[in-house]
Amino acid sequence: MHTPIMLTGNQIRAARQLAGLRRQEHLAEKAGLGVATVQRAEAAGDEIPTIAAKGLADIVRALEAAGIAFELSGGSLAGGVTFRKR
């Protein structure tokens, strides 16, 4: 079974910037979401965003497609966010 990745708003922002997606609009387009959803997600800061689980999954998929790797440690993101060069 796949463990869902739970990101904080700050991790989403950092991953977006590492991926070279300079504006929130770029991530929203790649994730198939509205800009307001990405803004709410990033505005959560150190907390997990209160957006739909599907929206968070769409953000994760878009970031992974842009070269971001999420390293889990014990089921959490303690391992961090890294850029994977293609």
C-alpha positions as CSV (number, residue, x, y, z in Angstrom):
1,M,0.0,0.0,0.0
2,H,1.3,3.5,-0.9
3,T,1.9,5.8,2.0
4,P,0.4,9.3,1.3
5,I,2.9,12.1,1.4
6,M,2.0,14.9,3.8
7,L,3.8,18.1,3.1
8,T,3.8,21.3,5.0
9,G,3.2,24.6,3.2
10,N,6.8,25.5,3.5
11,Q,7.9,22.2,1.9
12,I,5.6,22.8,-1.0
13,R,7.0,26.2,-1.5
14,A,10.6,25.0,-1.3
15,A,9.9,22.1,-3.7
16,R,8.2,24.4,-6.2
17,Q,11.2,26.7,-6.2
18,L,13.7,23.8,-6.4
19,A,11.8,22.6,-9.4
20,G,12.2,25.9,-11.1
21,L,8.5,26.8,-10.9
22,R,9.0,30.4,-10.1
23,R,5.3,31.3,-9.7
24,Q,2.5,29.6,-7.9
25,E,0.5,29.8,-11.1
26,H,3.1,27.5,-12.8
27,L,2.5,24.8,-10.1
28,A,-1.2,25.2,-10.3
29,E,-1.2,24.7,-14.0
30,K,1.0,21.6,-13.8
31,A,-1.2,20.1,-11.0
32,G,-4.5,20.9,-12.7
33,L,-5.6,23.1,-9.8
34,G,-6.7,26.6,-9.2
35,V,-4.1,29.1,-8.2
36,A,-6.0,29.8,-4.9
37,T,-5.5,26.1,-3.9
38,V,-1.7,26.4,-4.3
39,Q,-1.7,29.7,-2.5
40,R,-3.7,28.2,0.4
41,A,-1.4,25.2,0.5
42,E,1.8,27.3,0.7
43,A,0.2,29.7,3.2
44,A,0.0,26.8,5.7
45,G,3.6,27.5,6.6
46,D,4.9,24.8,9.0
47,E,1.5,23.1,9.0
48,I,0.0,20.5,6.7
49,P,-2.4,22.4,4.4
50,T,-6.1,22.0,4.9
51,I,-6.9,21.3,1.3
52,A,-8.5,18.2,-0.2
53,A,-6.3,15.1,-0.2
54,K,-6.7,14.8,-4.0
55,G,-5.3,18.4,-4.3
56,L,-2.3,17.6,-2.2
57,A,-1.7,14.4,-4.2
58,D,-2.0,16.4,-7.5
59,I,0.6,18.9,-6.1
60,V,3.0,16.0,-5.2
61,R,2.6,14.4,-8.6
62,A,3.3,17.7,-10.4
63,L,6.4,18.3,-8.3
64,E,7.6,14.8,-8.9
65,A,7.1,15.2,-12.6
66,A,9.2,18.4,-12.4
67,G,12.1,16.4,-10.8
68,I,11.4,16.6,-7.1
69,A,12.0,13.5,-4.9
70,F,10.4,13.2,-1.5
71,E,12.5,11.2,0.9
72,L,10.4,9.6,3.6
73,S,11.8,8.7,7.0
74,G,9.6,6.6,9.3
75,G,6.5,7.6,7.3
76,S,7.1,11.3,7.6
77,L,9.0,13.8,5.5
78,A,11.8,14.0,8.0
79,G,14.1,12.9,5.2
80,G,13.2,16.1,3.3
81,V,12.7,17.3,-0.2
82,T,15.4,17.0,-2.9
83,F,15.8,17.8,-6.6
84,R,16.5,14.9,-8.9
85,K,18.3,15.9,-12.0
86,R,16.9,14.1,-15.1
